[in-house]
Amino acid sequence: MEQVKKVFISYSHDSDEHKNKVLLLSNQLREEGIDSVIDQYDENPAQGWAQWMIEMIKESDYIIAVCSDNYCTRFEGNEQEGRGKGGKWEGKYILQFLYEAEKNERILPVVFCEEDIKYIPLALRPYTYYNLQNAYEKLYRFVTGQPRVIKPPLGKIKSFPLEKYGDAIVSLEDPKEIENKEVDKLIRKSNARVLVRMQAIGIPREIAISLLENSIIKRELIEISPTKECPLIVASGEMGIGKSYITEEIYRQALIAVKQDISAPFPIYLNANEARSGIESKINDFLSVFNPINRKKIFVIIDGADEVGTSYAKELLNEARYIVNSWEDSKILITSRPQISINNIPEIRSIEPLSEDEAIKLIIFIAGEKFQPSNIYNWSEEIKDAVKRPLFTLLAGVYYRNRTDFSSSSISKIELLNFLITQSIEKTGKRINEARFMLQKLAILTIERDNSFIPVNEIGFTKDLELLIDTGFVVYIDTKSIISFSLPIISQWFAAEAIANGQRSVSDLLINSSRIENWKYPLAIFLANFSSETVSGVFGELVLKHPGFASIIINEGLSTWGLSNEVFPPPALECGNQIRSRMEVWIQAIGPLKYLIAPLKDGKVKKLGVRTEGAHLTTSWYEGERDITDVVILQEGIFSEGNIYEWPSMRSARPGFQSAWAWRWTLEELQSKLSKLLKEYSLPIDTGPLMDEYIWRSALTVLNKGSLHSSPIEISEIKHRKSKVGTVDNYYINGKKHNLNYFYDCIYNLERLGQKVIVPPWPGPDIISRENWVWSDFSGGQLLSRTIAIYSAALYAYAQLVEKWFPNFKLVMDMGSTLPAIFHGELTLPFEGNGPTLFWYLEALPLEVKSRVDIQIADESTHSRREELWNDVSNFEKLQYMRPNSRGFNRYTLTEEVLDIFGHSPVTEIVYSWIWRDLKHISLVKGSLGRRFF
């Protein structure tokens, strides 16, 4: 689905009539699917008008500037002092935005009538304006990306026969003609590689040729093509996103450019395995054989950096950087799946998936009338997302093209992959099992060796090599007698079968972190595609030994609950027994967290009620005291008012077709409980910075003081207030539950220890300013002191929570596995209305050393220092070396963010955001953390 566009309408309050016109415009935009925002919808923003306007301008895709006489005067700063502050402020901010961007892609001037055109501010006059008397549709089309006219694709240059003049003819030995013939050969080889890949997944040759010739798969190549300013690009995309196809398309375009322009850089195509011996060496080998006319400019294209392993990918990247800096006018494009070693480099560019319309068009081209666009209404969101990746788009086309059973219109990734494997392996005839066993053995070797080629003699089936090749899944290089799979996903599929057949155990996979990372996708396929009995023991062992990684596998491999009514779950009692047994494994695996989120009673899994109705399964954990069996059938009317204490909650969904569904079902129950705990900031902790903030926050709440209050509070004042209002179990602060009775207990304990006042936990303001920003009353030094104190406490409190509640997940939690560490930070002080920001990263320390904070105020050298950090991989390498047990899970990241530390609970907010981010990365929480305290 297309992303909803957000617009912010900037205007001046000229009159009630003018305000009403703006309101009608905004309402119409919202009614027609555009998320339009104006101040009239929010008359009292909590963050204040200035901060609200900043957020709206930053968050919106477009800013509609409603131009009028007053607006122009205020926009250009000519309004008298004290009037039109909002318009003047917005104008100043928009002008600064235009100045920094050096172009305008977001500000859209509009007028309500012809007479107001002269009031378009000078800075906006160079750009297209919209007169809403006759150009509303034009504005709407632009915002929603629906141009009235679309530029047709560029055709081929028309060729004419050469004419002869006198005795002069074109020489057959013309060097350019000779080179062009060789270039044509390279183009044909590129086309052949694409056709082989398409045929490998079952697309008939004639359809594949037509796809290639008609350029049905249109991709935006500009963003991922190297330029003079950015000569090295690493194009990154997930499995099936079309990296190799895009690589070939860019390569062919570069070859065509060489034929048309002698000064164009000459392209050299390599796969990453070929580049193992050195990029520069391969360049020289090519130039010595091909000898192009223009040898000075080269364009090297390297496909599949992810297929050679993390360590070599880093070496390849470093050599590519060396070449583009040492070879004049050289360019390099590298493609890869996302990898830890390259995720944060400045050269990275993301390959975007197809749009839904593009995917449907491609499926129809392959499947013809056997596919109707209405089929997508029965797809799950997962399938809609998957078929936007060209590999799955093509598979879906083949699936529908060859399909004869139309009783069901829904499909899954696993159905598509199963279709691919089945179709291709049937080429082997009666010896299917022999070919399958060979493929499984080859898959194990390729997965464990980073998808490299394998010597044929290591497989042990040299006499049956032809049988293996006939499957269409492998690539064999006879000159070197080596073999590998034509697509990584195929090796992952057969590696999953190897797990199912016992050729690799969980203990084998967990020997080292690099191996477990390689086995991520095979494990996901295994979980999704094999019987509950086959999966149960193997995956249960993985959950027990590595619950965080198991959570990632479930999220990757098992479908969320779909809309299909055609697949019924097992009998109710069997469903209940599966859920309880899987929950028992999770309870053993998650450690102390089980006491907060697991359905436990007296140390055991609670009794479970179940009911099936068609494709639906309904469950409820028993809270009563009656002696019932472990699993009972839920009768009609069981959730009536009289039973609310025994069966207080229920869950209902369609488990779907995958036999391992119970693993996702139980994980999602735990995810839901954990997500709720984190959103309420209610992980129990009774000492440290989080407790200090809880007491301070509660004191402010009881006394109705604002979050920015910074003076000490007398305990006697709190007791006096309680005597007037009585006791209240819970307060809700911004939707987060707050237990005040516990707070009163804490106050009495402090008083017994001799404490008479509660002081703010962190350094407060030290100056009085006429400005109204939350940071205005802090000097630079005091702001630095507060920042250091808060982030020091946050590091301590984060480690405290992880050790108490998440010890079994620590190794796969990004920050948890990195600590202890130095928190390096650069604080940029407020300047000309811009708030303070913090740039920071972690440097791992030895495990026996305590974490510490090193935050400095940013200076003139900050920008160049940050550039160096982006290009420096030494910290990442140090992290991998110092935390070998977490290799593959922890990441080295550089963060720049707004410094938001001015409320009553900054440490709580920071710590919970860190924990949420880490748990989201391993699929242990769902959604977003939500609004913060104020």
LUMMARTOR-238184 format. One record per residue (C-alpha): x, y, z; residue in three letters. Coordinates in steps of 0.1 Angstrom, whole numbers, plus 2048, in hexadecimal, padded with zeros to 3 digits. Layout:
XYZALA...
This chain:
800800800MET80C8247F9GLU819836817GLN801851825VAL80F87481ELYS81088D83ALYS80D8B3834VAL80F8D084CPHE7FC8F0843ILE80F91084BSER7F892F84BTYR7F195085CSER7D2957871HIS7C597385BASP7A0970863SER78695786DASP77D953849GLU7A194C83FHIS7A593385CLYS786921851ASN79391E82DLYS7B290E83AVAL79E8F7850LEU7898EC832LEU7A88E681DLEU7B78D0839SER7978BD83EASN7948B6819GLN7B88A9817LEU7B2892835ARG791885826GLU7A487D806GLU7C0869818GLY7DA88381FILE7E5887844ASP7E18AD846SER7E98BF866VAL7E18E3871ILE7E28F5892ASP7BC8F6894GLN7BC8D089BTYR7D28D48BAASP7CB8F48CDGLU7E28EC8EBASN8008D68E2PRO8128C9901ALA8348D18F2GLN82C8F68EBGLY8259068CATRP84990C8C0ALA8538E78C5GLN8328DC8B5TRP8398F0896MET85D8E2893ILE8508BE896GLU8358C487CMET84D8D3863ILE8668B7869LYS84E89A868GLU8398A584ASER84089A827ASP8348BC81ATYR82E8DF829ILE8118F1818ILE81791781CALA7F592A818VAL80194B80BCYS7EE96B814SER7F898F81BASP7FD989840ASN80F96883ATYR827978822CYS82E99583ATHR83597D857ARG848963842PHE86197E837GLU86498C85AGLY8549AE853ASN8389AB86CGLU8399C388AGLN8479B58AAGLU82F9A18C0GLY8189978A4ARG81697888FGLY8319658A3LYS827943895GLY82794E870GLY849960875LYS857941887TRP84B92986DGLU85893F851GLY87A941861LYS87C91B865TYR870915841ILE88A92E834LEU8A691C847GLN89A8FB83APHE89B908816LEU8BD91781BTYR8CC8F7829GLU8BB8E080FALA8C68F67F2GLU8A68EA7E0LYS8818E87E7ASN8708C67E6GLU8578CB803ARG84A8EF805ILE82B8F47F0LEU81E9187EDPRO7F891A7E8VAL7DF9377E5VAL7BA9397E8PHE7B59517CBCYS7C79627AEGLU7CC9837C2GLU7E19727DCASP7FC9667C4ILE80F9877CALYS81197D7EFTYR82695E7E9ILE8469657FDPRO86596D7E8LEU87794D7F4ALA85A9387E7LEU8549497C5ARG86D9337B1PRO8589157B8TYR8379087ABTHR8199177BCTYR7F590A7BDTYR7D69207BAASN7BB90C7CCLEU7A091C7B6GLN7AB90579AASN7C98F17A4ALA7BE8DC7C2TYR7C08BC7ADGLU7E38C67A2LYS7EE8CA7C7LEU7DE8A97D1TYR7EF8977B4ARG8118A47BEPHE80D89C7E3VAL8018787DCTHR81A8727C0GLY80086F7A4GLN80E884787PRO7F688C76BARG810884751VAL82B869754ILE84B86B740LYS84D84C729PRO86B83672BPRO88983F715LEU88A82A6F5GLY8A781D6E2LYS8BA8346CAILE8AF82E6A6LYS8CA81F690SER8D082866BPHE8E5816652PRO90882464BLEU90B83862AGLU929834613LYS939854605TYR95184D5E8GLY96A8335F2ASP96883A617ALA95981F62DILE959817652VAL97780265BSER96F7E0669LEU98D7E5680GLU97F805690ASP9888016B5PRO96780E6C1LYS9537F66ABGLU9687D96B8ILE9627E56DCGLU93D7E86D6ASN93B7C46CALYS94C7B96EAGLU9357CF6FFVAL9177BE6EDASP92579C6F9LYS9277A971DLEU9037B571AILE8F879370DARG90A78272ALYS8F9799743SER8D7791734ASN8E076C735ALA8E876E75BARG8C677E761VAL8B476474BLEU8C574875EVAL8B975677FARG89675A772MET895737764GLN8A3729784ALA883734796ILE86C72577BGLY865742763ILE863734740PRO87F741729ARG868754711GLU85876672FILE87A76E73EALA88677C71CILE867791719SER86B79E73DLEU88F7A8735LEU8887B8713GLU8697CC720ASN8797D7741SER85A7CD754ILE86C7CF775ILE8727F5777LYS8897FF793ARG89682179EGLU8BC81F799LEU8C784379EILE8C98417C4GLU8DF8237C3ILE8F582C7A6SER91883A7AEPRO92085E7A4THR93E8747A3LYS9358827C5GLU92E8607D4CYS9438477C0PRO93D8297D7LEU91A81C7DEILE9107FE7F2VAL8ED7F57E8ALA8DD7E1804SER8BC7CD803GLY8AD7AE814GLU8A978C804MET89678D7E3GLY8977B37DFILE8A67B07BCGLY8CA7BA7C3LYS8D97A47A8SER8BF7AF78ETYR8C67D4796ILE8EB7CD794THR8E77BE771GLU8D07DB766GLU8EA7F5771ILE9067E1761TYR8F37DF740ARG8EB804740GLN90F80C746ALA9197F6729LEU900807712ILE90F82971EALA93281D713VAL9258166F0LYS9158386EEGLN93084D6FFASP9558456FDILE95C85971DSER944844732ALA95482F74DPRO95780A743PHE9437F2759PRO9537D3767ILE93B7B9777TYR9467A2793LEU93578D7ACASN94278F7CFALA95276D7CEASN9667777AFGLU9727967C2ALA9817817DFARG9A37827CESER9A27A87CDGLY98D7C27BBILE9AC7D37ACGLU9BA7B27A0SER9997AA78ELYS9987CD77EILE9BB7C8770ASN9B37A5764ASP9957B3751PHE9A77D1742LEU9C47BB736SER9AB7A4724VAL9917BC718PHE9A67DB713ASN98A7F6710PRO9918166FEILE98B82B71DASN9A081A738ARG9A183874FLYS97D83675BLYS96F81676AILE94E80C77BPHE9517EC78FVAL9307DB799ILE9337C07B4ILE9147AB7BCASP90E7977DBGLY9257A47F6ALA910792810ASP917770801GLU93C77180AVAL93977782FGLY93C794847THR96179584ASER968795825TYR94C7AE81EALA95F7C7834LYS9807C0821GLU96D7C4800LEU95E7E580CLEU9807F3817ASN9917E97F6GLU9747FA7E3ALA97A81A7F6ARG99E8187EETYR9978147C9ILE97F8317C5VAL9988477D7ASN9B683C7C3SER9A88367A0TRP99E856790GLU979858785ASP972835791SER95182979FLYS94680A7B2ILE9247FB7BALEU9217DF7D3ILE9017CC7DBTHR8FB7B97FCSER8E07AE814ARG8E17C2834PRO9007B9849GLN90C7C586AILE92D7D185BSER91D7E8842ILE8FC7F3850ASN90881585CASN92281F842ILE91C84082FPRO91C82E80DGLU8FE818815ILE8DE81D800ARG8BE809804SER8AE7F67E7ILE8897FD7E8GLU86F7E27E1PRO8567E37C5LEU8367F57CBSER8177E07CDGLU80C7EB7ABASP82D7E279CGLU82C7C07ACALA8097B979FILE8137C477CLYS8307AC77DLEU81C78E78AILE80279476FILE81D795754PHE82977275EILE808762769ALA7F077274FGLY7CB76D756GLU7D1754772LYS7D8771789PHE7BF78C791GLN7C87AC7A4PRO7AB7A47BCSER7C07867C8ASN7D479D7DEILE7B67A47F5TYR7BB781803ASN7E0785809TRP7EE78B82CSER8027AA832GLU821794833GLU81A78880FILE8137AB803LYS8347B5811ASP846796803ALA83A79A7DFVAL8487BD7DELYS86A7AC7DDARG8707A37B9PRO87B77F7C0LEU85A7777D1PHE84778C7B6THR85677579CLEU84E7567B0LEU82A7617B5ALA827765790GLY834742789VAL81E7347A5TYR7FE743796TYR80973B772ARG80D71677BASN7F0713793ARG7D26FE78BTHR7C06FF7ADASP7AE7207B2PHE79B7167D1SER7B272C7E6SER7C074E7DCSER7D87537FASER7FD74B7F9ILE81B74D810SER84075080DLYS84472C816ILE82A7217FCGLU83D7347E2LEU85F7267ECLEU8517037EEASN8437087CBPHE8657127BFLEU8776F57CEILE85D6DB7C3THR85B6E879FGLN8816E879ASER88A6C87ACILE8706B4798GLU8886B777BLYS89C69B78BTHR880682785GLY88066379BLYS8A066C7ADARG8916897C0ILE89D67D7E2ASN8C16787D6GLU8C269B7C8ALA8B26A97E8ARG8CC6997FEPHE8E96A67E9MET8D96C97E9LEU8D66C880FGLN8FB6BF813LYS9056DA7FBLEU8EF6F380EALA9006EB82FILE9226F1820LEU91871280ETHR90672082DILE924718844GLU93C72782BARG92A748825ASP91973D804ASN93A7377F2SER94071D7D7PHE9486FA7E3ILE9616E17D3PRO94C6C57C3VAL9616AA7D3ASN9576B67F6GLU9326AE7EEILE93B68A7E7GLY9236867C9PHE93968C7ABTHR929670797LYS90767F79CASP9126A3795LEU8FC6A4776GLU8DD69B78BLEU8E66B87A2LEU8EA6D1786ILE8C96C6776ASP8B66D3794THR8BC6F6787GLY8C67027AAPHE8EC7017A7VAL907712794VAL9256FC789TYR94670A77DILE9566ED76CASP9786FE767THR97C6FF78DLYS9666E2796SER9536F67AFILE92D6F97B5ILE91470F7C8SER8F07197C8PHE8E37327AESER8CE7447C9LEU8D67477EEPRO8B27417F8ILE8B471E7E8ILE8D27147FDSER8C072181CGLN8A170C813TRP8B66EC810PHE8C96F582FALA8A86F6841ALA8A06D3835GLU8C26C8842ALA8B86D4865ILE8976C1862ALA8AB6A1858ASN8C26A5876GLY8E16AD861GLN8E66CC877ARG8DC6CF89BSER8D66EF8AFVAL8F66E78C3SER9096E78A2ASP8FA708898LEU9017198B9LEU9277118B9ILE92F7358AEASN91C7558A7SER926757882SER91673587CARG8F673E88DILE8F375E879GLU8F874A859ASN8DC732863TRP8C274D86ALYS8AE74884ATYR8B1722848PRO8A372086CLEU886737862ALA87E721844ILE88170285APHE869710874LEU85071B85AALA84F6FC843ASN8526DC858PHE83A6C986ESER8346D2893SER8446B289EGLU8646B8889THR8676DC894VAL85E6D88B9SER87E6C78C7GLY8976DA8B1VAL8876FD8B5PHE87F6F78DAGLY8A56F18E0GLU8AC7128CDLEU8937258E3VAL8A3717903LEU8C771F8F8LYS8C173F8E5HIS89E74E8EBPRO8A77708DCGLY8B27608BBPHE8947498BCALA87E7678BESER88E77689EILE88975488CILE864753895ILE85E776889ASN87076E868GLU86274C862GLY83E74A86FLEU82175D860SER80C775875THR7E876C877TRP7D776E855GLY7B4772848LEU7B0750837SER79373B844ASN79E71D830GLU7B970F848VAL7AA700868PHE7C06FC888PRO7C56DA898PRO7AA6CE8B1PRO7A66E68CFALA7B66CF8E9LEU7D46C98D3GLU7D76EF8CDCYS7D66F58F3GLY7F16DA8FAASN8086EA8DFGLN80470D8EEILE80B701912ARG8296EC907SER8387098F3ARG831721910MET84370A928GLU86270B912VAL861732910TRP85D733936ILE87D71F93BGLN88F735921ALA88775992AILE89575794EGLY888770968PRO87278294ELEU85A765952LYS84E773974TYR842792962LEU833786941ILE82D761941ALA80B75094APRO81874196BLEU80573598ALYS8177259A7ASP836722991GLY82570F976LYS814717955VAL7F072095ALYS7D370A94ELYS7C771392BLEU7A471591CGLY7A17118F6VAL7867118DCARG78770D8B6THR76D71C89FGLU77571687AGLY797726874ALA796739895HIS7A872E8B5LEU79E73E8D6THR7B273A8F6THR7B174791ASER7C8741938TRP7B5735956TYR7B774B975GLU79E73898BGLY7A37219A9GLU78F70299DARG7A26E2996ASP7A06DE970ILE7B56CC956THR7D36DD946ASP7BF6E3926VAL7996E7925VAL7806EF90AILE77171290DLEU74C70F90CGLN7347288FDGLU72D746914GLY74D73F929ILE757763927PHE73676F937SER737787954GLU73576B96DGLY75575B961ASN76A77B95DILE78177297BTYR78874F96FGLU78C75894ATRP79577D94BPRO7A3780928SER7A376E907MET7B676D8E6ARG7A87638C4SER7B97608A2ALA7BE749884ARG7DD735889PRO7E172E864GLY7F2712851PHE814711861GLN8176F4879SER82F707890ALA815722896TRP81571C8BCALA83972A8BFTRP82D74C8B1ARG80C74A8C5TRP81F7468E7THR83A75F8DDLEU82077A8D5GLU80F7758F6GLU83177C907LEU8387998EFGLN8167A98F8SER81C7A791ELYS8407B391BLEU8367D0903SER81C7DB91CLYS8357DB939LEU84D7F0925LEU833808919LYS82980E93DGLU84E811948TYR8467F8963SER8627DF964LEU8677DA98APRO8877E9998ILE88B7F69BCASP8AD8089BBTHR8C181F9A5GLY8B983B98DPRO89882E981LEU88C82C9A5MET89884F9ACASP88485C98EGLU865849999TYR86685A9BBILE86B87C9ABTRP851877991ARG83886B9ABSER83F8899C1ALA8388A19A4LEU81888E99CTHR80A88F9C0VAL8128B49C4LEU8058BD9A1ASN8278CC997LYS8338CE973GLY84D8B6964SER8668D3963LEU8648DB988HIS8888DB995SER8878E59BASER8898CC9D7PRO8688BF9E6ILE8628BBA0BGLU855899A15ILE83E8A9A2ESER82D8BBA11GLU826899A00ILE81888BA21LYS8028A9A25HIS7F58A5A02ARG7ED880A07LYS7DA888A27SER7C389EA12LYS7BD8899F3VAL7C0866A03GLY7D08489F1THR7CE83F9CCVAL7DB81E9BFASP7E482A99CASN7E984A989TYR7ED84B964TYR807863956ILE804866931ASN7F484492FGLY80E833945LYS802823966LYS812831985HIS80E8209A8ASN80C83C9C2LEU8078259E0ASN8298169D9TYR8368399D7PHE8288429FATYR83A823A08ASP85A82F9F9CYS855852A09ILE850843A2BTYR87082DA27ASN88484CA1ELEU87685FA3CGLU87F843A53ARG8A3845A45LEU8A386AA4FGLY89D87AA2DGLN887899A2ELYS8888A5A0AVAL8878969E7ILE89F8A79CFVAL89E8A69A9PRO8B388999DPRO8C689D982TRP8D78BF980PRO8BD8DA979GLY8BD8FC968PRO8D6916974ASP8CC936962ILE8AD94A95BILE8A6950937SER88B964924ARG88994890AGLU86D92E90DASN87F90E903TRP8838F291CVAL8A98F5919TRP8AA91C91CSER8B191C942ASP8D090693EPHE8F3914938SER909900921GLY91C8F293EGLY8FD8E9952GLN8ED8D8934LEU90D8C492FLEU90C8BA954SER8E88AF952ARG8EF89B933THR90D889942ILE8F9881962ALA8DB87494FILE8ED85E936TYR904850951SER8E6846965ALA8D5839946ALA8F282193FLEU8F1815963TYR8CB811963ALA8CA7FF942TYR8E47E594EALA8D07E296EGLN8B07D995CLEU8C17C1943VAL8D37AE95FGLU8B37AB974LYS89A7A3959TRP8AB79A938PHE8CA786940PRO8C076B927ASN8BD78490BPHE8DB799913LYS8F278A8F8LEU8DA7938DCVAL8D07B68EAMET8E37D08D7ASP8ED7E78F4MET8EB7CB90DGLY9067B78FBSER91C7D68F6THR91E7E291ALEU9337E992DPRO93D805916ALA948829913ILE92A83F909PHE93B8588F2HIS9268778EBGLY9288998DCGLU90E8B38E9LEU9048CE8D0THR8F78EC8E4LEU8D88FF8DAPRO8DD9188BFPHE8C69328AFGLU8A69208B9GLY8B38FD8B1ASN8B28E68CFGLY8D08D28DDPRO8D98B18CDTHR8EF8948D7LEU90587F8C1PHE91085F8D2TRP91E83B8CETYR92B81F8E4LEU94E8128E6GLU94F7EF8F6ALA9657EA915LEU9727CA925PRO9577B9939LEU9677BF95AGLU9687E5955VAL94A7FC95ELYS938811944SER93F836943ARG934855931VAL94A86C91CASP93588990FILE9448A9902GLN9368C98F4ILE9388C88CDALA9518E08BDASP95C8E9899GLU96D8C8894SER94E8B489CTHR9428AF878HIS9638A186BSER96688B88AARG94487C883ARG94D87685FGLU96B86386BGLU95684E882LEU93E845866TRP95B837851ASN96E82786EASP966802873VAL97F7FE890SER9648028ABASN94E7E889APHE96C7D0897GLU9747D68BCLYS9507CF8C6LEU9517AE8B2GLN9727A48C2TYR9687AD8E6MET94579D8E4ARG94A77D8D0PRO92C76D8DFASN9157888D1SER92578B8AFARG90978D895GLY8F179E8ADPHE9017BD8BBASN9047DB8A5ARG91C7F98A5TYR9058188A0THR90A83D8A0LEU8ED8518ACTHR8E48758A9GLU8C48808BBGLU8B289D8CBVAL8BD8A18EFLEU89C89A901ASP8A589A926ILE8908B6935PHE8728A4944GLY870893966HIS87A87095ASER89587393FPRO8A985494BVAL88A83F94BTHR88084A928GLU8A484491AILE8A882292BVAL88681591FTYR88C8228FCSER8AD80F8FBTRP89E7EF908ILE8807F28F0TRP8987F78D3ARG8AD7D98DCASP88F7C28E2LEU87E7CE8C2LYS89E7C48AFHIS8997A08BCILE8737A08B7SER86A79F8DCLEU8537BE8DBVAL83A7CA8C3LYS8307EC8B7GLY83F80C8C5SER8488178E8LEU82E8338E5GLY82D8558F6ARG84585F911ARG84086F932PHE83F895932PHE
